[in-house]
Amino acid sequence: MSKCYIINTNKKYDFNSEQEMIQYKKCSAYGHPWTEHIDNLQLNDVIFLYSNKNGIIATGLASGIAKAKDYKGKVDEEHYMKLNNFKILKNRVKYKQINNILNRNVVLGRTQIKLEYEDGLKIWQYITKNCLIKER
């Protein structure tokens, strides 16, 4: 069974990291021990990209293939994974909305938050109904 994660875009520390995640349809983490979070993602895990002060801005399914590249002059400091079925949300899911959807307070102060499957499904259903541009 796939797992569900909220992954922070790192905008607080590097504005360009969020832009790169969107442009290249990927999730990333920077520096040890956070890079291990990316390495441990499995094929078709559900990923919600969370932007500080904006909420969930995009979603996709983990490709299952983690890669590394240099970041700010440090070798293999960024670990990333391409996201399949990548969607930028028309309407972002704000922090308060996440708490309302799950009927509890979620702490989002880390690089990655693993969600219980039922919680991830609730967020996925909310996004599908309210936040995506309908395809014709």
Contacts in CASP RR format, 6 or more apart in sequence:
PFRMAT RR
TARGET T0000
AUTHOR 0000-0000-0000
METHOD contacts of the structure
MODEL  1
MSKCYIINTNKKYDFNSEQEMIQYKKCSAYGHPWTEHIDNLQLNDVIFLY
SNKNGIIATGLASGIAKAKDYKGKVDEEHYMKLNNFKILKNRVKYKQINN
ILNRNVVLGRTQIKLEYEDGLKIWQYITKNCLIKER
1 117 0 8 1.000
2 42 0 8 1.000
2 44 0 8 1.000
2 45 0 8 1.000
2 46 0 8 1.000
2 61 0 8 1.000
2 117 0 8 1.000
3 42 0 8 1.000
3 45 0 8 1.000
3 46 0 8 1.000
3 114 0 8 1.000
3 115 0 8 1.000
3 117 0 8 1.000
4 45 0 8 1.000
4 46 0 8 1.000
4 47 0 8 1.000
4 48 0 8 1.000
4 114 0 8 1.000
4 115 0 8 1.000
4 116 0 8 1.000
4 117 0 8 1.000
4 119 0 8 1.000
4 120 0 8 1.000
4 121 0 8 1.000
4 123 0 8 1.000
4 124 0 8 1.000
5 37 0 8 1.000
5 41 0 8 1.000
5 45 0 8 1.000
5 46 0 8 1.000
5 47 0 8 1.000
5 48 0 8 1.000
5 112 0 8 1.000
5 113 0 8 1.000
5 114 0 8 1.000
5 115 0 8 1.000
6 48 0 8 1.000
6 50 0 8 1.000
6 56 0 8 1.000
6 106 0 8 1.000
6 108 0 8 1.000
6 112 0 8 1.000
6 113 0 8 1.000
6 115 0 8 1.000
7 27 0 8 1.000
7 29 0 8 1.000
7 37 0 8 1.000
7 47 0 8 1.000
7 48 0 8 1.000
7 49 0 8 1.000
7 50 0 8 1.000
7 111 0 8 1.000
7 112 0 8 1.000
7 113 0 8 1.000
8 50 0 8 1.000
8 51 0 8 1.000
8 52 0 8 1.000
8 108 0 8 1.000
8 109 0 8 1.000
8 110 0 8 1.000
8 111 0 8 1.000
8 112 0 8 1.000
9 17 0 8 1.000
9 18 0 8 1.000
9 21 0 8 1.000
9 49 0 8 1.000
9 50 0 8 1.000
9 51 0 8 1.000
9 52 0 8 1.000
9 57 0 8 1.000
10 17 0 8 1.000
10 18 0 8 1.000
10 28 0 8 1.000
10 29 0 8 1.000
10 30 0 8 1.000
10 111 0 8 1.000
11 17 0 8 1.000
11 18 0 8 1.000
11 51 0 8 1.000
11 52 0 8 1.000
12 52 0 8 1.000
13 30 0 8 1.000
14 30 0 8 1.000
17 28 0 8 1.000
17 30 0 8 1.000
18 51 0 8 1.000
18 57 0 8 1.000
20 26 0 8 1.000
20 28 0 8 1.000
21 27 0 8 1.000
21 28 0 8 1.000
21 49 0 8 1.000
21 58 0 8 1.000
21 80 0 8 1.000
22 49 0 8 1.000
22 57 0 8 1.000
22 58 0 8 1.000
22 88 0 8 1.000
24 80 0 8 1.000
24 82 0 8 1.000
25 60 0 8 1.000
25 82 0 8 1.000
25 83 0 8 1.000
25 86 0 8 1.000
26 80 0 8 1.000
26 81 0 8 1.000
26 82 0 8 1.000
26 83 0 8 1.000
27 38 0 8 1.000
27 41 0 8 1.000
27 47 0 8 1.000
27 49 0 8 1.000
27 62 0 8 1.000
27 80 0 8 1.000
27 81 0 8 1.000
27 83 0 8 1.000
28 38 0 8 1.000
28 78 0 8 1.000
28 79 0 8 1.000
28 80 0 8 1.000
28 81 0 8 1.000
29 35 0 8 1.000
29 36 0 8 1.000
29 37 0 8 1.000
29 38 0 8 1.000
29 78 0 8 1.000
29 79 0 8 1.000
29 80 0 8 1.000
29 111 0 8 1.000
29 112 0 8 1.000
30 71 0 8 1.000
30 77 0 8 1.000
30 78 0 8 1.000
31 71 0 8 1.000
31 74 0 8 1.000
31 77 0 8 1.000
31 78 0 8 1.000
31 79 0 8 1.000
34 111 0 8 1.000
34 112 0 8 1.000
35 68 0 8 1.000
35 77 0 8 1.000
35 78 0 8 1.000
35 79 0 8 1.000
36 79 0 8 1.000
37 111 0 8 1.000
37 112 0 8 1.000
38 66 0 8 1.000
38 79 0 8 1.000
38 80 0 8 1.000
38 81 0 8 1.000
39 66 0 8 1.000
39 79 0 8 1.000
41 47 0 8 1.000
41 62 0 8 1.000
41 64 0 8 1.000
41 66 0 8 1.000
41 81 0 8 1.000
42 62 0 8 1.000
42 64 0 8 1.000
43 62 0 8 1.000
43 63 0 8 1.000
43 64 0 8 1.000
44 61 0 8 1.000
44 62 0 8 1.000
44 64 0 8 1.000
44 84 0 8 1.000
45 61 0 8 1.000
45 62 0 8 1.000
45 64 0 8 1.000
46 59 0 8 1.000
46 60 0 8 1.000
46 61 0 8 1.000
46 62 0 8 1.000
46 120 0 8 1.000
46 124 0 8 1.000
47 59 0 8 1.000
47 60 0 8 1.000
47 61 0 8 1.000
47 62 0 8 1.000
47 83 0 8 1.000
48 56 0 8 1.000
48 58 0 8 1.000
48 59 0 8 1.000
48 93 0 8 1.000
48 120 0 8 1.000
48 123 0 8 1.000
48 127 0 8 1.000
49 56 0 8 1.000
49 57 0 8 1.000
49 58 0 8 1.000
49 59 0 8 1.000
50 56 0 8 1.000
50 57 0 8 1.000
50 108 0 8 1.000
51 57 0 8 1.000
51 92 0 8 1.000
54 92 0 8 1.000
54 94 0 8 1.000
55 92 0 8 1.000
55 93 0 8 1.000
55 94 0 8 1.000
55 95 0 8 1.000
55 98 0 8 1.000
56 89 0 8 1.000
56 92 0 8 1.000
56 93 0 8 1.000
56 98 0 8 1.000
56 123 0 8 1.000
56 127 0 8 1.000
57 88 0 8 1.000
57 89 0 8 1.000
57 92 0 8 1.000
58 83 0 8 1.000
58 86 0 8 1.000
58 87 0 8 1.000
58 88 0 8 1.000
58 89 0 8 1.000
59 83 0 8 1.000
59 86 0 8 1.000
59 87 0 8 1.000
59 89 0 8 1.000
59 124 0 8 1.000
59 127 0 8 1.000
60 83 0 8 1.000
60 84 0 8 1.000
60 85 0 8 1.000
60 86 0 8 1.000
60 87 0 8 1.000
61 83 0 8 1.000
61 84 0 8 1.000
61 85 0 8 1.000
62 81 0 8 1.000
62 83 0 8 1.000
62 84 0 8 1.000
63 81 0 8 1.000
63 82 0 8 1.000
63 83 0 8 1.000
63 84 0 8 1.000
64 81 0 8 1.000
65 81 0 8 1.000
65 82 0 8 1.000
66 79 0 8 1.000
66 80 0 8 1.000
66 81 0 8 1.000
67 79 0 8 1.000
67 80 0 8 1.000
67 81 0 8 1.000
68 76 0 8 1.000
68 77 0 8 1.000
68 78 0 8 1.000
68 79 0 8 1.000
68 80 0 8 1.000
69 76 0 8 1.000
69 78 0 8 1.000
69 80 0 8 1.000
70 76 0 8 1.000
70 77 0 8 1.000
70 78 0 8 1.000
71 77 0 8 1.000
71 78 0 8 1.000
87 132 0 8 1.000
89 127 0 8 1.000
89 131 0 8 1.000
89 132 0 8 1.000
90 131 0 8 1.000
90 132 0 8 1.000
90 133 0 8 1.000
91 130 0 8 1.000
91 131 0 8 1.000
92 131 0 8 1.000
93 101 0 8 1.000
93 123 0 8 1.000
93 126 0 8 1.000
93 127 0 8 1.000
93 131 0 8 1.000
95 106 0 8 1.000
95 108 0 8 1.000
97 126 0 8 1.000
98 106 0 8 1.000
98 108 0 8 1.000
98 123 0 8 1.000
99 105 0 8 1.000
99 106 0 8 1.000
101 122 0 8 1.000
101 123 0 8 1.000
101 126 0 8 1.000
102 119 0 8 1.000
102 122 0 8 1.000
102 123 0 8 1.000
106 113 0 8 1.000
107 113 0 8 1.000
115 123 0 8 1.000
END
